[in-house]
Amino acid sequence: MKELWARMSGPVRIGLVVGLVGALLTVAGLFIGDFAPLTARSLVLGILLGGGSWGVVSWAIASATADAVSEEGE
């Protein structure tokens, strides 16, 4: 697992961590709030949509930032 983590680029790591945080916050919101009934379907959709969207957006921002910094040095 450490070898896989070491091979990942910085933007991928950021996307995974922020996606995990987004998924955890979505699940916490489902447990605490009264917005949706707590079912297996709502948990799976919350994890996929919440974690996935946060992860993809944060990866895209980190990737664009890394590209801009690397082009600036050239």
N, C-alpha and C positions, 0 to 999 in steps of 0.2 A: 504494500500500500504506500509506503514511503517513497518507493521508486517511482510509482505512478504519479504521486504528488510532485516529486522533483522534476519529472519530465514535462509537467504542465507549464504553460506560459503564465505570466502574471495576470492578464485579462481573464483567462479561463479560471484561475483560482479565485479571483474576485467575483466572477459570475456564480461560481458554485457556492461560495460562502454567503453572498447576499441572497441567492436563491433559497438556500437553506433557512436563512433568517426570515425571509418572506413567507416561506411555507410554515415555519413555526408560529409566526405572528398570525397567519390566517387560521391555523388550528386553534390557537389561543382565543382568537376572536369568535370562532364558532362555539367554543366551550363556554365563554363568558357571556356573549351577546345573545339576544333573542331574534336575530335577523333571519335565521334559517333553521329548520329542524335538523337536529343532529343525527344524521344517518351515515352509513358507509359511503353512499354516493356523494353526499355533500362534503365529507372529509377528503375523498379522493379528488374531487373536482377542485376543492379549495387548495389542496397541496399542489396539484398540477397547474392550475391557473395562477394562484398567488406566487408560488415558488418559481414557476416557469417564467412568468412575465418579469418579475424582479430580477431573476438571473439573466435573462436575455438582454434586458435593457442595461443592466450594470456591466455585462460583458461588452456590449456595443460601445458604451461610453469609455470603458477602460481601454478597449482596443483602439478606438479613435484617438484617444489621448496618447497611447504608446506610439501610434503611427506618426502623430504630429510631433512628438518629441524626437523620434528617430529622424524625421525629415529635417527638423530644425538643426540638427547636428551636422548635416551634410553640406 
